[in-house]
């Protein structure tokens, strides 16, 4: 095992931040690679989504035998999808269970997402989340629910049923306030029923780099206007980080409130902020731009394998999340001066995010359909 002095990833724990991996694949679980990442890099959790599963199943042979066996049992495509994903989540959760137990439920979680086609259907989101929670049957699983307006009452209901929730596709600050409020309201439901609060966990996954990908081209055009150039340059490549810093201030405000204090006294945990989409999309930026800027207590950064390796190689851990936090909030209020409507932009990103996950889900189901058909079309050997 690497010494803490040699591995920047392990040093992040000193600053109160947990690193989760935005990746899951059966081969990584079976080979022992994931266990090694937990032991040597201090990995604290794993997130999954339709895009991740689509890539894992379509671009590897890790699942071929399992798909074949399930197809020969007469399972439908939907049933095969459910069996594969639930098994992967269970096996991953079991690998993280020692982390979860050692930290008394503070970390060591694995996330599984409801269908992206339910993003605007509260009742069906709740129903599927309950189903997944029961199917996985692990205390250290989180069910991912999108931060759509229809997702908010689902978050409150699920937390009120003591189901752990990872809120995904969160982009805007006003929406984040509503997400945190839904979590607290769910805990209040549990408290009113005199049920334990300590075992309930939730994270709010704030998506970052996509904000700059959307806004940077507009800011680059505005930089050619002398009257707006200075502000446009100040915002270029920085709106996502400004937003995250402002979100953290909201987090501190809401979870230091008297309202949450009553729940905390009964064992409730804060809903940690999770920085998602932190791999750098613009090659002109540092490959660790979003990771380095947002290191701070009671936060999580979920990163793909490539970014994990990059941080292990040349990360420079330091607590930076609260640096210039007031300036960040003030700067965001000036975005309108250059003609950028941040609320409109984040709503666009939410809509696009739901659509992207739906396309990935469709691609995944088509892959499973093809693999199932190939299995069933092959003549079975006599005696098998």
BALOBA-1460 file (C-alpha; in Angstrom, 3 decimals):
// residues 384
<rec num="1" residu="x" x="0.000" y="0.000" z="0.000"/>
<rec num="2" residu="x" x="1.294" y="3.441" z="-0.887"/>
<rec num="3" residu="x" x="2.316" y="5.772" z="1.902"/>
<rec num="4" residu="x" x="0.011" y="8.752" z="2.379"/>
<rec num="5" residu="x" x="2.932" y="11.072" z="1.665"/>
<rec num="6" residu="x" x="3.269" y="9.594" z="-1.829"/>
<rec num="7" residu="x" x="-0.381" y="9.660" z="-2.921"/>
<rec num="8" residu="x" x="-2.255" y="12.965" z="-3.338"/>
<rec num="9" residu="x" x="-5.584" y="11.095" z="-3.391"/>
<rec num="10" residu="x" x="-5.084" y="9.882" z="0.170"/>
<rec num="11" residu="x" x="-4.252" y="13.390" z="1.360"/>
<rec num="12" residu="x" x="-7.702" y="14.650" z="0.356"/>
<rec num="13" residu="x" x="-9.165" y="13.006" z="3.451"/>
<rec num="14" residu="x" x="-7.220" y="15.504" z="5.557"/>
<rec num="15" residu="x" x="-9.339" y="18.250" z="4.039"/>
<rec num="16" residu="x" x="-12.624" y="16.420" z="4.610"/>
<rec num="17" residu="x" x="-13.210" y="15.447" z="0.994"/>
<rec num="18" residu="x" x="-14.064" y="11.974" z="-0.258"/>
<rec num="19" residu="x" x="-13.231" y="10.763" z="-3.753"/>
<rec num="20" residu="x" x="-15.788" y="8.594" z="-5.534"/>
<rec num="21" residu="x" x="-15.322" y="6.963" z="-8.919"/>
<rec num="22" residu="x" x="-17.672" y="7.800" z="-11.770"/>
<rec num="23" residu="x" x="-17.313" y="4.383" z="-13.349"/>
<rec num="24" residu="x" x="-18.434" y="0.799" z="-12.897"/>
<rec num="25" residu="x" x="-17.677" y="-2.365" z="-14.860"/>
<rec num="26" residu="x" x="-17.874" y="-6.021" z="-13.962"/>
<rec num="27" residu="x" x="-14.287" y="-6.754" z="-14.981"/>
<rec num="28" residu="x" x="-12.988" y="-4.070" z="-12.620"/>
<rec num="29" residu="x" x="-14.925" y="-5.692" z="-9.785"/>
<rec num="30" residu="x" x="-13.906" y="-9.280" z="-10.612"/>
<rec num="31" residu="x" x="-10.228" y="-8.544" z="-11.251"/>
<rec num="32" residu="x" x="-9.656" y="-6.976" z="-7.847"/>
<rec num="33" residu="x" x="-8.884" y="-3.578" z="-9.404"/>
<rec num="34" residu="x" x="-11.724" y="-1.850" z="-7.556"/>
<rec num="35" residu="x" x="-10.652" y="-3.353" z="-4.226"/>
<rec num="36" residu="x" x="-7.135" y="-2.103" z="-4.904"/>
<rec num="37" residu="x" x="-8.420" y="1.426" z="-5.584"/>
<rec num="38" residu="x" x="-10.275" y="1.369" z="-2.271"/>
<rec num="39" residu="x" x="-7.225" y="0.161" z="-0.351"/>
<rec num="40" residu="x" x="-4.475" y="2.151" z="-2.074"/>
<rec num="41" residu="x" x="-6.230" y="5.352" z="-3.168"/>
<rec num="42" residu="x" x="-8.798" y="5.670" z="-0.397"/>
<rec num="43" residu="x" x="-11.704" y="5.513" z="-2.823"/>
<rec num="44" residu="x" x="-14.873" y="6.246" z="-0.870"/>
<rec num="45" residu="x" x="-17.674" y="5.310" z="-3.256"/>
<rec num="46" residu="x" x="-18.894" y="4.701" z="-6.806"/>
<rec num="47" residu="x" x="-21.562" y="6.308" z="-8.949"/>
<rec num="48" residu="x" x="-23.276" y="4.833" z="-11.986"/>
<rec num="49" residu="x" x="-25.684" y="6.083" z="-14.640"/>
<rec num="50" residu="x" x="-27.114" y="4.820" z="-17.952"/>
<rec num="51" residu="x" x="-24.127" y="6.175" z="-19.895"/>
<rec num="52" residu="x" x="-21.658" y="4.316" z="-17.681"/>
<rec num="53" residu="x" x="-23.525" y="1.009" z="-17.944"/>
<rec num="54" residu="x" x="-23.978" y="1.431" z="-21.700"/>
<rec num="55" residu="x" x="-20.238" y="1.908" z="-22.150"/>
<rec num="56" residu="x" x="-19.386" y="-0.978" z="-19.832"/>
<rec num="57" residu="x" x="-21.699" y="-3.482" z="-21.523"/>
<rec num="58" residu="x" x="-21.274" y="-2.375" z="-25.152"/>
<rec num="59" residu="x" x="-17.489" y="-1.918" z="-25.074"/>
<rec num="60" residu="x" x="-16.465" y="-5.040" z="-23.190"/>
<rec num="61" residu="x" x="-17.123" y="-8.775" z="-23.093"/>
<rec num="62" residu="x" x="-17.475" y="-8.737" z="-19.301"/>
<rec num="63" residu="x" x="-21.207" y="-9.330" z="-19.454"/>
<rec num="64" residu="x" x="-21.516" y="-11.708" z="-22.407"/>
<rec num="65" residu="x" x="-21.756" y="-14.929" z="-20.415"/>
<rec num="66" residu="x" x="-24.242" y="-13.468" z="-17.956"/>
<rec num="67" residu="x" x="-26.409" y="-12.108" z="-20.784"/>
<rec num="68" residu="x" x="-26.291" y="-15.493" z="-22.517"/>
<rec num="69" residu="x" x="-27.329" y="-17.358" z="-19.368"/>
<rec num="70" residu="x" x="-30.168" y="-14.942" z="-18.637"/>
<rec num="71" residu="x" x="-31.384" y="-15.070" z="-22.248"/>
<rec num="72" residu="x" x="-31.460" y="-18.867" z="-22.171"/>
<rec num="73" residu="x" x="-33.538" y="-18.664" z="-18.996"/>
<rec num="74" residu="x" x="-36.111" y="-16.752" z="-21.021"/>
<rec num="75" residu="x" x="-35.497" y="-13.368" z="-19.419"/>
<rec num="76" residu="x" x="-36.694" y="-10.282" z="-21.276"/>
<rec num="77" residu="x" x="-34.364" y="-7.391" z="-22.143"/>
<rec num="78" residu="x" x="-35.720" y="-5.359" z="-19.201"/>
<rec num="79" residu="x" x="-35.171" y="-8.284" z="-16.855"/>
<rec num="80" residu="x" x="-31.631" y="-8.817" z="-18.126"/>
<rec num="81" residu="x" x="-30.842" y="-5.123" z="-17.590"/>
<rec num="82" residu="x" x="-32.214" y="-5.243" z="-14.041"/>
<rec num="83" residu="x" x="-30.305" y="-8.435" z="-13.190"/>
<rec num="84" residu="x" x="-26.968" y="-7.152" z="-14.520"/>
<rec num="85" residu="x" x="-27.124" y="-3.725" z="-12.906"/>
<rec num="86" residu="x" x="-28.432" y="-4.911" z="-9.548"/>
<rec num="87" residu="x" x="-25.714" y="-7.569" z="-9.340"/>
<rec num="88" residu="x" x="-22.978" y="-5.062" z="-10.169"/>
<rec num="89" residu="x" x="-24.285" y="-2.611" z="-7.561"/>
<rec num="90" residu="x" x="-24.572" y="-5.348" z="-4.919"/>
<rec num="91" residu="x" x="-21.038" y="-6.618" z="-5.532"/>
<rec num="92" residu="x" x="-19.657" y="-3.078" z="-5.493"/>
<rec num="93" residu="x" x="-21.572" y="-2.190" z="-2.324"/>
<rec num="94" residu="x" x="-20.136" y="-5.269" z="-0.654"/>
<rec num="95" residu="x" x="-16.603" y="-4.140" z="-1.517"/>
<rec num="96" residu="x" x="-17.316" y="-0.746" z="0.062"/>
<rec num="97" residu="x" x="-19.078" y="-2.187" z="3.107"/>
<rec num="98" residu="x" x="-15.878" y="-2.165" z="5.242"/>
<rec num="99" residu="x" x="-15.512" y="1.573" z="4.473"/>
<rec num="100" residu="x" x="-19.166" y="2.159" z="5.352"/>
<rec num="101" residu="x" x="-18.819" y="0.226" z="8.624"/>
<rec num="102" residu="x" x="-15.490" y="1.793" z="9.606"/>
<rec num="103" residu="x" x="-16.904" y="5.300" z="9.133"/>
<rec num="104" residu="x" x="-20.219" y="4.458" z="10.808"/>
<rec num="105" residu="x" x="-22.224" y="5.083" z="7.645"/>
<rec num="106" residu="x" x="-20.567" y="8.376" z="6.713"/>
<rec num="107" residu="x" x="-19.125" y="7.109" z="3.407"/>
<rec num="108" residu="x" x="-18.727" y="3.988" z="1.294"/>
<rec num="109" residu="x" x="-21.801" y="4.356" z="-0.940"/>
<rec num="110" residu="x" x="-22.703" y="3.056" z="-4.392"/>
<rec num="111" residu="x" x="-25.385" y="4.732" z="-6.538"/>
<rec num="112" residu="x" x="-27.925" y="3.272" z="-8.968"/>
<rec num="113" residu="x" x="-30.184" y="5.482" z="-11.083"/>
<rec num="114" residu="x" x="-33.886" y="5.283" z="-11.806"/>
<rec num="115" residu="x" x="-34.822" y="5.243" z="-15.492"/>
<rec num="116" residu="x" x="-34.178" y="8.618" z="-17.175"/>
<rec num="117" residu="x" x="-37.616" y="8.307" z="-18.751"/>
<rec num="118" residu="x" x="-39.110" y="8.923" z="-15.298"/>
<rec num="119" residu="x" x="-37.407" y="12.296" z="-14.807"/>
<rec num="120" residu="x" x="-40.729" y="14.138" z="-15.053"/>
<rec num="121" residu="x" x="-42.934" y="11.516" z="-13.400"/>
<rec num="122" residu="x" x="-42.967" y="11.793" z="-9.610"/>
<rec num="123" residu="x" x="-45.109" y="8.758" z="-8.829"/>
<rec num="124" residu="x" x="-43.214" y="6.349" z="-11.067"/>
<rec num="125" residu="x" x="-39.859" y="7.674" z="-9.843"/>
<rec num="126" residu="x" x="-40.890" y="6.884" z="-6.276"/>
<rec num="127" residu="x" x="-42.142" y="3.433" z="-7.288"/>
<rec num="128" residu="x" x="-38.969" y="2.498" z="-9.179"/>
<rec num="129" residu="x" x="-36.719" y="3.874" z="-6.439"/>
<rec num="130" residu="x" x="-38.510" y="1.710" z="-3.881"/>
<rec num="131" residu="x" x="-38.151" y="-1.294" z="-6.168"/>
<rec num="132" residu="x" x="-34.412" y="-0.745" z="-6.672"/>
<rec num="133" residu="x" x="-33.860" y="-0.176" z="-2.951"/>
<rec num="134" residu="x" x="-35.487" y="-3.501" z="-2.131"/>
<rec num="135" residu="x" x="-33.755" y="-5.339" z="-4.998"/>
<rec num="136" residu="x" x="-30.239" y="-4.224" z="-4.057"/>
<rec num="137" residu="x" x="-30.894" y="-4.638" z="-0.318"/>
<rec num="138" residu="x" x="-27.698" y="-2.962" z="0.881"/>
<rec num="139" residu="x" x="-27.548" y="-0.154" z="3.484"/>
<rec num="140" residu="x" x="-24.756" y="1.581" z="1.564"/>
<rec num="141" residu="x" x="-26.619" y="2.055" z="-1.706"/>
<rec num="142" residu="x" x="-28.093" y="5.349" z="-2.903"/>
<rec num="143" residu="x" x="-30.862" y="5.615" z="-5.457"/>
<rec num="144" residu="x" x="-30.231" y="8.408" z="-7.954"/>
<rec num="145" residu="x" x="-33.153" y="10.761" z="-8.558"/>
<rec num="146" residu="x" x="-32.876" y="13.762" z="-10.921"/>
<rec num="147" residu="x" x="-33.212" y="17.289" z="-9.547"/>
<rec num="148" residu="x" x="-36.128" y="18.101" z="-11.839"/>
<rec num="149" residu="x" x="-39.146" y="19.892" z="-10.387"/>
<rec num="150" residu="x" x="-40.952" y="16.549" z="-10.499"/>
<rec num="151" residu="x" x="-38.017" y="14.920" z="-8.759"/>
<rec num="152" residu="x" x="-38.237" y="17.195" z="-5.704"/>
<rec num="153" residu="x" x="-41.351" y="15.617" z="-4.121"/>
<rec num="154" residu="x" x="-39.892" y="12.187" z="-4.904"/>
<rec num="155" residu="x" x="-36.716" y="13.098" z="-2.973"/>
<rec num="156" residu="x" x="-38.770" y="14.228" z="0.019"/>
<rec num="157" residu="x" x="-40.950" y="11.108" z="-0.049"/>
<rec num="158" residu="x" x="-38.034" y="8.686" z="-0.379"/>
<rec num="159" residu="x" x="-36.004" y="10.292" z="2.400"/>
<rec num="160" residu="x" x="-39.171" y="10.166" z="4.505"/>
<rec num="161" residu="x" x="-39.149" y="6.400" z="3.925"/>
<rec num="162" residu="x" x="-35.472" y="6.157" z="4.993"/>
<rec num="163" residu="x" x="-34.287" y="5.423" z="1.434"/>
<rec num="164" residu="x" x="-30.862" y="6.911" z="0.659"/>
<rec num="165" residu="x" x="-30.945" y="9.300" z="-2.300"/>
<rec num="166" residu="x" x="-28.267" y="10.713" z="-4.609"/>
<rec num="167" residu="x" x="-29.750" y="13.754" z="-6.350"/>
<rec num="168" residu="x" x="-28.392" y="13.919" z="-9.888"/>
<rec num="169" residu="x" x="-28.459" y="16.373" z="-12.811"/>
<rec num="170" residu="x" x="-28.292" y="19.378" z="-10.507"/>
<rec num="171" residu="x" x="-27.000" y="22.543" z="-12.175"/>
<rec num="172" residu="x" x="-28.632" y="25.661" z="-10.697"/>
<rec num="173" residu="x" x="-28.365" y="27.386" z="-7.318"/>
<rec num="174" residu="x" x="-32.121" y="28.081" z="-6.839"/>
<rec num="175" residu="x" x="-32.818" y="24.410" z="-7.562"/>
<rec num="176" residu="x" x="-30.147" y="23.352" z="-5.091"/>
<rec num="177" residu="x" x="-31.954" y="25.213" z="-2.303"/>
<rec num="178" residu="x" x="-35.104" y="23.260" z="-3.150"/>
<rec num="179" residu="x" x="-33.178" y="19.977" z="-3.186"/>
<rec num="180" residu="x" x="-31.707" y="20.615" z="0.275"/>
<rec num="181" residu="x" x="-35.125" y="21.668" z="1.533"/>
<rec num="182" residu="x" x="-36.677" y="18.429" z="0.195"/>
<rec num="183" residu="x" x="-34.043" y="16.412" z="2.064"/>
<rec num="184" residu="x" x="-34.657" y="18.252" z="5.328"/>
<rec num="185" residu="x" x="-38.430" y="17.914" z="4.917"/>
<rec num="186" residu="x" x="-38.021" y="14.167" z="4.381"/>
<rec num="187" residu="x" x="-36.006" y="13.905" z="7.598"/>
<rec num="188" residu="x" x="-38.726" y="15.831" z="9.417"/>
<rec num="189" residu="x" x="-41.231" y="13.210" z="8.247"/>
<rec num="190" residu="x" x="-39.067" y="10.487" z="9.786"/>
<rec num="191" residu="x" x="-38.594" y="12.481" z="12.976"/>
<rec num="192" residu="x" x="-42.350" y="13.011" z="13.321"/>
<rec num="193" residu="x" x="-42.754" y="9.236" z="13.226"/>
<rec num="194" residu="x" x="-40.020" y="8.891" z="15.856"/>
<rec num="195" residu="x" x="-37.874" y="6.869" z="13.450"/>
<rec num="196" residu="x" x="-34.046" y="6.891" z="13.513"/>
<rec num="197" residu="x" x="-32.321" y="9.494" z="11.334"/>
<rec num="198" residu="x" x="-28.676" y="8.477" z="11.546"/>
<rec num="199" residu="x" x="-28.946" y="5.663" z="8.999"/>
<rec num="200" residu="x" x="-30.318" y="7.964" z="6.260"/>
<rec num="201" residu="x" x="-27.799" y="9.441" z="3.817"/>
<rec num="202" residu="x" x="-28.058" y="11.701" z="0.794"/>
<rec num="203" residu="x" x="-25.803" y="13.667" z="-1.535"/>
<rec num="204" residu="x" x="-26.616" y="16.491" z="-3.933"/>
<rec num="205" residu="x" x="-24.634" y="15.998" z="-7.147"/>
<rec num="206" residu="x" x="-23.819" y="19.414" z="-8.620"/>
<rec num="207" residu="x" x="-22.729" y="19.102" z="-12.266"/>
<rec num="208" residu="x" x="-19.931" y="21.482" z="-13.188"/>
<rec num="209" residu="x" x="-17.874" y="21.310" z="-16.379"/>
<rec num="210" residu="x" x="-20.977" y="21.193" z="-18.587"/>
<rec num="211" residu="x" x="-21.803" y="24.725" z="-17.387"/>
<rec num="212" residu="x" x="-18.563" y="26.096" z="-18.829"/>
<rec num="213" residu="x" x="-18.893" y="24.012" z="-21.997"/>
<rec num="214" residu="x" x="-22.243" y="25.709" z="-22.622"/>
<rec num="215" residu="x" x="-21.328" y="29.269" z="-21.654"/>
<rec num="216" residu="x" x="-17.708" y="29.656" z="-22.783"/>
<rec num="217" residu="x" x="-18.498" y="30.101" z="-26.515"/>
<rec num="218" residu="x" x="-20.933" y="32.923" z="-25.670"/>
<rec num="219" residu="x" x="-18.398" y="34.564" z="-23.352"/>
<rec num="220" residu="x" x="-15.705" y="34.333" z="-26.027"/>
<rec num="221" residu="x" x="-17.951" y="36.244" z="-28.444"/>
<rec num="222" residu="x" x="-18.777" y="38.835" z="-25.778"/>
<rec num="223" residu="x" x="-15.068" y="39.364" z="-25.127"/>
<rec num="224" residu="x" x="-14.826" y="41.067" z="-28.520"/>
<rec num="225" residu="x" x="-17.207" y="43.780" z="-27.256"/>
<rec num="226" residu="x" x="-15.060" y="46.429" z="-25.511"/>
<rec num="227" residu="x" x="-17.872" y="47.332" z="-23.109"/>
<rec num="228" residu="x" x="-18.206" y="43.739" z="-21.923"/>
<rec num="229" residu="x" x="-14.720" y="42.345" z="-22.496"/>
<rec num="230" residu="x" x="-13.422" y="42.619" z="-18.928"/>
<rec num="231" residu="x" x="-16.415" y="40.873" z="-17.388"/>
<rec num="232" residu="x" x="-16.600" y="38.262" z="-20.123"/>
<rec num="233" residu="x" x="-12.952" y="37.360" z="-19.577"/>
<rec num="234" residu="x" x="-13.526" y="37.171" z="-15.804"/>
<rec num="235" residu="x" x="-16.315" y="34.637" z="-16.329"/>
<rec num="236" residu="x" x="-14.652" y="32.595" z="-19.074"/>
<rec num="237" residu="x" x="-14.016" y="29.094" z="-17.742"/>
<rec num="238" residu="x" x="-15.032" y="30.144" z="-14.235"/>
<rec num="239" residu="x" x="-18.836" y="30.093" z="-14.005"/>
<rec num="240" residu="x" x="-18.944" y="26.439" z="-12.899"/>
<rec num="241" residu="x" x="-16.426" y="27.019" z="-10.110"/>
<rec num="242" residu="x" x="-18.179" y="30.223" z="-9.035"/>
<rec num="243" residu="x" x="-21.453" y="28.254" z="-8.905"/>
<rec num="244" residu="x" x="-19.920" y="25.469" z="-6.815"/>
<rec num="245" residu="x" x="-18.454" y="27.930" z="-4.332"/>
<rec num="246" residu="x" x="-21.821" y="29.666" z="-4.044"/>
<rec num="247" residu="x" x="-23.571" y="26.300" z="-3.602"/>
<rec num="248" residu="x" x="-21.237" y="25.470" z="-0.727"/>
<rec num="249" residu="x" x="-22.211" y="28.697" z="1.012"/>
<rec num="250" residu="x" x="-25.873" y="27.707" z="0.642"/>
<rec num="251" residu="x" x="-25.002" y="24.286" z="2.056"/>
<rec num="252" residu="x" x="-23.375" y="25.835" z="5.123"/>
<rec num="253" residu="x" x="-26.307" y="28.190" z="5.614"/>
<rec num="254" residu="x" x="-29.037" y="25.550" z="5.362"/>
<rec num="255" residu="x" x="-27.301" y="22.905" z="7.457"/>
<rec num="256" residu="x" x="-26.304" y="25.380" z="10.162"/>
<rec num="257" residu="x" x="-29.941" y="26.488" z="10.492"/>
<rec num="258" residu="x" x="-32.029" y="26.043" z="13.628"/>
<rec num="259" residu="x" x="-34.399" y="23.903" z="11.581"/>
<rec num="260" residu="x" x="-31.724" y="21.351" z="10.700"/>
<rec num="261" residu="x" x="-30.155" y="21.672" z="14.152"/>
<rec num="262" residu="x" x="-33.193" y="19.955" z="15.690"/>
<rec num="263" residu="x" x="-32.713" y="17.027" z="13.317"/>
<rec num="264" residu="x" x="-28.959" y="16.939" z="13.848"/>
<rec num="265" residu="x" x="-29.556" y="16.589" z="17.584"/>
<rec num="266" residu="x" x="-31.439" y="13.389" z="16.769"/>
<rec num="267" residu="x" x="-28.598" y="11.990" z="14.679"/>
<rec num="268" residu="x" x="-29.347" y="13.387" z="11.202"/>
<rec num="269" residu="x" x="-26.505" y="13.796" z="8.732"/>
<rec num="270" residu="x" x="-26.041" y="16.724" z="6.400"/>
<rec num="271" residu="x" x="-26.695" y="16.168" z="2.711"/>
<rec num="272" residu="x" x="-23.176" y="16.444" z="1.360"/>
<rec num="273" residu="x" x="-22.469" y="18.288" z="-1.861"/>
<rec num="274" residu="x" x="-20.976" y="16.081" z="-4.537"/>
<rec num="275" residu="x" x="-19.047" y="17.656" z="-7.407"/>
<rec num="276" residu="x" x="-19.983" y="15.805" z="-10.597"/>
<rec num="277" residu="x" x="-18.811" y="16.262" z="-14.178"/>
<rec num="278" residu="x" x="-15.391" y="17.378" z="-12.936"/>
<rec num="279" residu="x" x="-13.309" y="15.936" z="-15.760"/>
<rec num="280" residu="x" x="-12.016" y="18.783" z="-17.900"/>
<rec num="281" residu="x" x="-13.669" y="19.004" z="-21.323"/>
<rec num="282" residu="x" x="-11.615" y="21.932" z="-22.700"/>
<rec num="283" residu="x" x="-8.040" y="20.850" z="-23.535"/>
<rec num="284" residu="x" x="-6.893" y="24.423" z="-22.921"/>
<rec num="285" residu="x" x="-7.658" y="24.005" z="-19.219"/>
<rec num="286" residu="x" x="-5.748" y="21.986" z="-16.625"/>
<rec num="287" residu="x" x="-6.844" y="18.364" z="-16.481"/>
<rec num="288" residu="x" x="-7.456" y="18.876" z="-12.736"/>
<rec num="289" residu="x" x="-9.058" y="22.320" z="-12.970"/>
<rec num="290" residu="x" x="-12.366" y="21.424" z="-11.292"/>
<rec num="291" residu="x" x="-10.922" y="18.939" z="-8.815"/>
<rec num="292" residu="x" x="-8.247" y="21.238" z="-7.381"/>
<rec num="293" residu="x" x="-10.498" y="24.284" z="-7.024"/>
<rec num="294" residu="x" x="-13.212" y="22.574" z="-4.990"/>
<rec num="295" residu="x" x="-11.452" y="20.720" z="-2.187"/>
<rec num="296" residu="x" x="-13.249" y="21.325" z="1.085"/>
<rec num="297" residu="x" x="-14.827" y="19.680" z="4.128"/>
<rec num="298" residu="x" x="-17.955" y="17.525" z="3.943"/>
<rec num="299" residu="x" x="-17.799" y="17.278" z="0.151"/>
<rec num="300" residu="x" x="-17.341" y="14.530" z="-2.433"/>
<rec num="301" residu="x" x="-15.724" y="14.655" z="-5.857"/>
<rec num="302" residu="x" x="-16.764" y="11.920" z="-8.274"/>
<rec num="303" residu="x" x="-14.286" y="11.428" z="-11.089"/>
<rec num="304" residu="x" x="-13.651" y="8.976" z="-13.955"/>
<rec num="305" residu="x" x="-10.662" y="6.638" z="-13.967"/>
<rec num="306" residu="x" x="-8.580" y="8.968" z="-16.163"/>
<rec num="307" residu="x" x="-8.960" y="11.889" z="-13.751"/>
<rec num="308" residu="x" x="-8.315" y="9.591" z="-10.792"/>
<rec num="309" residu="x" x="-4.999" y="8.538" z="-12.362"/>
<rec num="310" residu="x" x="-4.128" y="12.145" z="-13.183"/>
<rec num="311" residu="x" x="-4.729" y="13.268" z="-9.611"/>
<rec num="312" residu="x" x="-2.688" y="10.388" z="-8.246"/>
<rec num="313" residu="x" x="0.132" y="11.497" z="-10.569"/>
<rec num="314" residu="x" x="0.203" y="15.265" z="-10.088"/>
<rec num="315" residu="x" x="-2.572" y="16.432" z="-7.765"/>
<rec num="316" residu="x" x="-1.776" y="19.175" z="-5.261"/>
<rec num="317" residu="x" x="-4.277" y="18.864" z="-2.392"/>
<rec num="318" residu="x" x="-5.175" y="22.011" z="-0.449"/>
<rec num="319" residu="x" x="-8.398" y="23.403" z="0.969"/>
<rec num="320" residu="x" x="-9.584" y="25.888" z="-1.667"/>
<rec num="321" residu="x" x="-13.384" y="25.634" z="-1.705"/>
<rec num="322" residu="x" x="-13.999" y="28.651" z="0.509"/>
<rec num="323" residu="x" x="-11.334" y="30.829" z="-1.129"/>
<rec num="324" residu="x" x="-12.979" y="33.965" z="-2.575"/>
<rec num="325" residu="x" x="-16.452" y="32.521" z="-1.889"/>
<rec num="326" residu="x" x="-18.016" y="35.950" z="-1.392"/>
<rec num="327" residu="x" x="-16.416" y="37.210" z="-4.600"/>
<rec num="328" residu="x" x="-17.771" y="34.186" z="-6.448"/>
<rec num="329" residu="x" x="-21.340" y="34.890" z="-5.335"/>
<rec num="330" residu="x" x="-20.966" y="38.566" z="-6.228"/>
<rec num="331" residu="x" x="-19.555" y="37.689" z="-9.631"/>
<rec num="332" residu="x" x="-22.508" y="35.433" z="-10.455"/>
<rec num="333" residu="x" x="-24.887" y="38.290" z="-9.772"/>
<rec num="334" residu="x" x="-23.109" y="40.275" z="-12.502"/>
<rec num="335" residu="x" x="-23.534" y="37.657" z="-15.216"/>
<rec num="336" residu="x" x="-26.649" y="39.442" z="-16.405"/>
<rec num="337" residu="x" x="-24.535" y="42.484" z="-17.219"/>
<rec num="338" residu="x" x="-23.007" y="40.572" z="-20.126"/>
<rec num="339" residu="x" x="-26.368" y="39.175" z="-21.209"/>
<rec num="340" residu="x" x="-26.033" y="35.678" z="-19.719"/>
<rec num="341" residu="x" x="-29.095" y="34.247" z="-17.955"/>
<rec num="342" residu="x" x="-27.632" y="31.573" z="-15.673"/>
<rec num="343" residu="x" x="-31.016" y="30.179" z="-14.612"/>
<rec num="344" residu="x" x="-32.007" y="29.725" z="-18.241"/>
<rec num="345" residu="x" x="-28.664" y="28.086" z="-19.014"/>
<rec num="346" residu="x" x="-28.900" y="25.627" z="-16.122"/>
<rec num="347" residu="x" x="-32.451" y="24.679" z="-17.113"/>
<rec num="348" residu="x" x="-31.169" y="23.975" z="-20.623"/>
<rec num="349" residu="x" x="-28.431" y="21.786" z="-19.157"/>
<rec num="350" residu="x" x="-30.964" y="19.868" z="-17.071"/>
<rec num="351" residu="x" x="-33.149" y="19.235" z="-20.121"/>
<rec num="352" residu="x" x="-30.137" y="18.156" z="-22.190"/>
<rec num="353" residu="x" x="-28.885" y="15.955" z="-19.353"/>
<rec num="354" residu="x" x="-32.168" y="14.058" z="-19.145"/>
<rec num="355" residu="x" x="-32.145" y="13.650" z="-22.928"/>
<rec num="356" residu="x" x="-28.526" y="12.397" z="-22.968"/>
<rec num="357" residu="x" x="-29.216" y="9.811" z="-20.290"/>
<rec num="358" residu="x" x="-32.336" y="8.679" z="-22.150"/>
<rec num="359" residu="x" x="-30.318" y="8.200" z="-25.355"/>
<rec num="360" residu="x" x="-27.664" y="6.252" z="-23.452"/>
<rec num="361" residu="x" x="-30.387" y="4.122" z="-21.867"/>
<rec num="362" residu="x" x="-31.869" y="3.413" z="-25.312"/>
<rec num="363" residu="x" x="-28.441" y="2.462" z="-26.660"/>
<rec num="364" residu="x" x="-27.876" y="0.152" z="-23.698"/>
<rec num="365" residu="x" x="-31.233" y="-1.582" z="-24.174"/>
<rec num="366" residu="x" x="-30.546" y="-2.000" z="-27.904"/>
<rec num="367" residu="x" x="-27.172" y="-3.576" z="-27.105"/>
<rec num="368" residu="x" x="-28.822" y="-6.010" z="-24.708"/>
<rec num="369" residu="x" x="-31.528" y="-6.757" z="-27.265"/>
<rec num="370" residu="x" x="-28.909" y="-7.600" z="-29.909"/>
<rec num="371" residu="x" x="-26.849" y="-9.777" z="-27.555"/>
<rec num="372" residu="x" x="-29.993" y="-11.585" z="-26.391"/>
<rec num="373" residu="x" x="-31.119" y="-12.176" z="-29.980"/>
<rec num="374" residu="x" x="-27.690" y="-13.499" z="-30.969"/>
<rec num="375" residu="x" x="-27.800" y="-15.978" z="-28.119"/>
<rec num="376" residu="x" x="-31.287" y="-17.205" z="-28.917"/>
<rec num="377" residu="x" x="-30.616" y="-17.463" z="-32.657"/>
<rec num="378" residu="x" x="-27.655" y="-19.796" z="-32.150"/>
<rec num="379" residu="x" x="-28.593" y="-23.489" z="-32.351"/>
<rec num="380" residu="x" x="-28.128" y="-25.137" z="-28.979"/>
<rec num="381" residu="x" x="-25.813" y="-28.145" z="-28.948"/>
<rec num="382" residu="x" x="-27.405" y="-31.459" z="-28.183"/>
<rec num="383" residu="x" x="-27.278" y="-32.245" z="-24.512"/>
<rec num="384" residu="x" x="-27.011" y="-28.587" z="-23.427"/>
